């Protein structure tokens, strides 16, 4: 609340649309997945405690989803705060470029304008420092839930593709198991959608934070006032020391992570398929030798 208090109401309206659409869509996908999966995991011979454990597991799955959606909401709010700082710097740059060389007749006006710009830059520096502290705290609080979610989604996608899509029919055959098609599709859509949302929010938030440094250097080249240049150099040093990236124990959440996840899923699927091929080949040789 302290960090986002400076955001205008128009920005909150845009964020609210994004947040509501994202939350409604993700909850619908998750609930549909659980409704389809529930009759398959609960069998007639299960006792009350077994059913209770499985229903509780599904409840915690919904709880984890809410935690992930809350994290994405926070990242979107911080991204909007970074964008607000960058827009203010662009506005200052346009204001500076209107009158680069002050005339003798308006020295007082030029001095007052520079004092105003210095105050604005000081305010933006404090806001940037506060937002950077929020990013650091966000990385610490949500580190373990996010790490567990990404790891579990990786294993779920890999092994469900292997178990339900890869079969042996006188050789490796890749196709959908129609008996589990509904569970497979809903599970894959949910896990892929969740990872893409996390990566998209963190990647765009990091890009928006990096744009501030570029705008500061553009503003530095647009002014001749020594005091403003000194203030901009301090701001630039602050940005260099506060790398606003969303990470988990040293693992940065960005497009590179998404590419690595896709590459690793493909690699492990190929390894599992090779093991499957070796297993059936060994069984066939054994059967031939016995015969």
C-alpha positions as CSV (number, residue, x, y, z in Angstrom):
1,X,0.0,0.0,0.0
2,X,2.8,2.4,0.8
3,X,4.6,1.7,-2.5
4,X,1.5,1.9,-4.7
5,X,-0.1,4.9,-3.0
6,X,1.3,7.3,-5.7
7,X,-0.3,5.4,-8.6
8,X,-3.2,7.2,-10.3
9,X,-6.7,5.7,-10.3
10,X,-6.5,5.1,-14.1
11,X,-3.5,2.8,-13.6
12,X,-5.5,0.9,-10.9
13,X,-8.4,0.5,-13.3
14,X,-6.2,-1.2,-15.9
15,X,-4.6,-3.4,-13.2
16,X,-8.0,-4.4,-11.9
17,X,-9.1,-5.6,-15.3
18,X,-6.0,-7.7,-15.8
19,X,-6.1,-9.1,-12.3
20,X,-9.8,-10.1,-12.4
21,X,-9.5,-11.7,-15.9
22,X,-6.4,-13.6,-14.8
23,X,-7.8,-14.8,-11.5
24,X,-11.2,-15.8,-13.0
25,X,-9.6,-17.7,-15.8
26,X,-7.0,-19.5,-13.7
27,X,-9.6,-20.5,-11.1
28,X,-11.9,-21.8,-13.8
29,X,-9.2,-24.0,-15.3
30,X,-8.2,-25.3,-11.8
31,X,-11.7,-26.1,-10.7
32,X,-12.5,-27.8,-14.0
33,X,-9.3,-29.9,-13.6
34,X,-10.2,-30.9,-10.0
35,X,-13.8,-31.7,-10.9
36,X,-12.7,-34.0,-13.8
37,X,-10.0,-35.5,-11.7
38,X,-12.0,-36.1,-8.5
39,X,-14.1,-39.1,-9.7
40,X,-10.9,-40.8,-11.0
41,X,-8.9,-40.5,-7.8
42,X,-11.8,-41.4,-5.4
43,X,-12.9,-45.0,-5.8
44,X,-15.8,-46.9,-4.3
45,X,-13.6,-49.0,-1.9
46,X,-12.0,-45.9,-0.4
47,X,-12.8,-45.2,3.2
48,X,-13.8,-41.9,4.7
49,X,-10.2,-40.9,5.8
50,X,-8.8,-41.6,2.3
51,X,-11.5,-39.5,0.7
52,X,-10.8,-36.7,3.3
53,X,-7.1,-36.8,2.6
54,X,-7.6,-36.5,-1.2
55,X,-10.2,-33.7,-0.9
56,X,-7.9,-31.9,1.5
57,X,-5.1,-32.2,-1.1
58,X,-7.3,-30.6,-3.7
59,X,-8.1,-27.8,-1.2
60,X,-4.4,-27.1,-0.7
61,X,-4.0,-27.1,-4.5
62,X,-6.5,-24.3,-4.7
63,X,-4.7,-22.5,-1.8
64,X,-1.4,-22.7,-3.6
65,X,-3.0,-21.2,-6.7
66,X,-4.2,-18.2,-4.7
67,X,-0.7,-17.7,-3.4
68,X,0.7,-17.7,-6.9
69,X,-2.0,-15.3,-8.2
70,X,-1.3,-13.0,-5.2
71,X,2.4,-13.0,-6.1
72,X,1.6,-12.1,-9.8
73,X,-0.7,-9.3,-8.6
74,X,2.2,-7.9,-6.5
75,X,4.6,-8.0,-9.4
76,X,2.1,-6.3,-11.6
77,X,1.6,-3.5,-9.1
78,X,5.4,-3.0,-8.7
79,X,5.7,-3.0,-12.5
80,X,3.2,-0.2,-12.6
81,X,5.2,1.7,-10.0
82,X,8.4,1.4,-12.1
83,X,6.5,2.5,-15.2
84,X,5.2,5.6,-13.3
85,X,8.8,6.5,-12.4
86,X,9.9,6.1,-16.0
87,X,7.0,8.2,-17.3
88,X,7.9,11.0,-14.8
89,X,11.5,10.9,-16.0
90,X,10.4,11.1,-19.7
91,X,8.2,14.1,-18.7
92,X,11.2,15.8,-17.0
93,X,13.3,15.1,-20.1
94,X,10.7,16.9,-22.3
95,X,10.6,19.7,-19.9
96,X,14.4,20.1,-19.9
97,X,14.8,20.0,-23.7
98,X,12.4,22.9,-24.1
99,X,15.0,25.4,-22.7
100,X,18.6,24.0,-22.7
101,X,20.3,27.3,-22.7
102,X,18.9,29.9,-20.3
103,X,18.8,33.5,-21.5
104,X,19.8,36.4,-19.2
105,X,16.2,37.7,-19.1
106,X,14.9,34.6,-17.5
107,X,17.7,33.5,-15.1
108,X,15.4,33.5,-12.1
109,X,12.8,31.4,-13.9
110,X,15.5,29.0,-15.0
111,X,16.8,28.7,-11.4
112,X,13.4,28.1,-10.0
113,X,12.7,25.4,-12.7
114,X,16.0,23.7,-11.8
115,X,15.2,23.6,-8.2
116,X,11.8,22.1,-9.0
117,X,13.5,19.4,-11.2
118,X,16.0,18.6,-8.4
119,X,13.1,18.1,-5.9
120,X,11.3,15.9,-8.4
121,X,14.4,13.8,-9.0
122,X,14.9,13.5,-5.3
123,X,11.4,12.3,-4.8
124,X,11.7,9.8,-7.7
125,X,14.9,8.5,-6.1
126,X,13.2,7.8,-2.8
127,X,10.3,6.1,-4.6
128,X,12.6,3.9,-6.5
129,X,14.5,2.9,-3.3
130,X,11.2,2.1,-1.6
131,X,10.0,0.0,-4.6
132,X,13.4,-1.8,-4.7
133,X,13.0,-2.7,-1.1
134,X,9.6,-4.1,-1.9
135,X,11.0,-6.2,-4.7
136,X,13.7,-7.6,-2.3
137,X,11.1,-8.4,0.3
138,X,8.8,-10.0,-2.3
139,X,11.6,-12.3,-3.4
140,X,12.2,-13.4,0.2
141,X,8.6,-14.0,1.2
142,X,7.5,-15.9,-1.9
143,X,10.8,-17.8,-2.6
144,X,9.8,-21.2,-1.3
145,X,6.2,-21.4,-2.6
146,X,7.3,-20.3,-6.0
147,X,10.3,-22.6,-6.2
148,X,8.1,-25.5,-5.1
149,X,5.4,-24.6,-7.7
150,X,7.9,-24.4,-10.6
151,X,9.6,-27.6,-9.7
152,X,6.3,-29.5,-9.2
153,X,4.9,-28.1,-12.5
154,X,8.0,-29.2,-14.3
155,X,7.7,-32.8,-13.0
156,X,4.0,-33.0,-13.5
157,X,4.2,-31.9,-17.2
158,X,7.1,-34.2,-17.9
159,X,5.8,-37.3,-16.3
160,X,2.2,-36.8,-17.4
161,X,3.3,-36.4,-21.0
162,X,5.4,-39.6,-20.6
163,X,2.7,-41.7,-18.8
164,X,-0.3,-40.7,-20.9
165,X,1.1,-39.8,-24.3
166,X,4.0,-42.3,-24.8
167,X,3.1,-45.9,-25.4
168,X,4.7,-49.1,-26.8
169,X,3.0,-50.6,-29.9
170,X,5.8,-52.7,-31.6
171,X,7.9,-49.6,-31.1
172,X,7.6,-46.2,-29.5
173,X,4.2,-44.6,-30.2
174,X,3.3,-41.1,-29.2
175,X,-0.4,-40.3,-29.0
176,X,-3.1,-39.3,-26.6
177,X,-4.5,-41.9,-24.1
178,X,-8.2,-41.2,-24.6
179,X,-9.0,-42.6,-21.2
180,X,-7.0,-39.9,-19.5
181,X,-7.4,-37.2,-22.2
182,X,-9.5,-34.9,-20.1
183,X,-7.2,-35.1,-17.1
184,X,-4.1,-34.7,-19.2
185,X,-5.3,-31.6,-21.1
186,X,-6.6,-29.8,-18.1
187,X,-3.5,-30.5,-16.1
188,X,-1.2,-29.5,-18.9
189,X,-3.2,-26.3,-19.6
190,X,-3.2,-25.4,-16.0
191,X,0.5,-25.9,-15.3
192,X,1.7,-24.3,-18.5
193,X,-0.7,-21.4,-18.1
194,X,0.6,-20.9,-14.5
195,X,4.3,-20.9,-15.4
196,X,3.7,-18.6,-18.4
197,X,1.9,-16.1,-16.2
198,X,4.7,-16.1,-13.6
199,X,7.4,-15.7,-16.2
200,X,5.4,-13.0,-18.1
201,X,4.8,-10.9,-15.0
202,X,8.5,-11.1,-13.8
203,X,10.0,-10.6,-17.3
204,X,7.9,-7.5,-18.0
205,X,8.5,-6.1,-14.5
206,X,12.3,-6.5,-14.9
207,X,12.1,-4.8,-18.3
208,X,10.2,-1.9,-16.9
209,X,12.7,-1.5,-14.1
210,X,15.6,-1.5,-16.6
211,X,14.0,1.1,-18.8
212,X,14.5,3.6,-15.9
213,X,18.3,3.4,-16.3
214,X,18.0,4.1,-20.1
215,X,15.7,7.0,-19.5
216,X,18.1,8.5,-16.9
217,X,21.1,8.3,-19.4
218,X,18.9,10.0,-22.1
219,X,18.0,12.7,-19.6
220,X,21.7,13.0,-18.6
221,X,22.6,13.8,-22.2
222,X,19.8,16.3,-22.6
223,X,20.8,18.7,-19.8
224,X,23.7,21.0,-19.2
225,X,23.0,21.9,-15.6
226,X,25.7,20.5,-13.3
227,X,23.4,20.0,-10.3
228,X,20.9,18.1,-12.3
229,X,23.6,16.0,-13.9
230,X,25.0,15.2,-10.4
231,X,21.6,14.2,-9.2
232,X,21.1,12.0,-12.2
233,X,24.5,10.3,-11.7
234,X,23.5,9.5,-8.1
235,X,20.2,8.1,-9.4
236,X,22.1,6.0,-11.9
237,X,24.4,4.6,-9.3
238,X,21.4,3.7,-7.1
239,X,19.9,1.7,-10.0
240,X,23.2,-0.1,-10.6
241,X,23.3,-1.2,-7.0
242,X,19.7,-2.2,-6.8
243,X,19.1,-4.8,-9.5
244,X,15.4,-5.2,-9.5
245,X,15.0,-8.7,-10.7
246,X,12.5,-11.3,-9.5
247,X,14.5,-14.3,-8.4
248,X,14.3,-17.5,-6.2
249,X,17.5,-18.3,-4.4
250,X,19.6,-17.0,-7.2
251,X,17.3,-18.4,-9.9
252,X,16.0,-15.4,-12.0
253,X,12.5,-15.7,-13.2
254,X,12.5,-14.5,-16.8
255,X,12.2,-15.7,-20.4
256,X,15.5,-17.6,-20.1
257,X,14.0,-19.7,-17.3
258,X,11.0,-20.5,-19.5
259,X,13.2,-21.6,-22.3
260,X,15.3,-23.7,-19.9
261,X,12.1,-25.4,-18.6
262,X,10.9,-26.3,-22.1
263,X,14.4,-27.6,-23.0
264,X,14.6,-29.7,-19.9
265,X,11.2,-31.2,-20.4
266,X,12.1,-32.2,-23.9
267,X,15.4,-33.6,-22.8
268,X,13.9,-35.7,-20.0
269,X,11.1,-37.0,-22.2
270,X,13.7,-38.2,-24.7
271,X,15.7,-39.9,-21.9
272,X,12.6,-41.6,-20.6
273,X,11.6,-42.7,-24.2
274,X,15.1,-44.2,-24.6
275,X,14.8,-46.1,-21.4
276,X,11.4,-47.4,-22.5
277,X,12.9,-48.5,-25.8
278,X,15.8,-50.2,-24.1
279,X,13.4,-52.0,-21.7
280,X,11.2,-53.5,-24.4
281,X,14.3,-54.4,-26.5
282,X,15.8,-56.3,-23.6
283,X,12.5,-58.1,-22.9
284,X,12.2,-59.1,-26.5
285,X,15.8,-60.4,-26.6
286,X,15.2,-62.4,-23.4
287,X,12.0,-63.9,-24.8
288,X,13.9,-64.9,-28.0
289,X,16.7,-66.5,-26.0
290,X,14.3,-68.5,-23.9
291,X,12.5,-69.7,-27.0
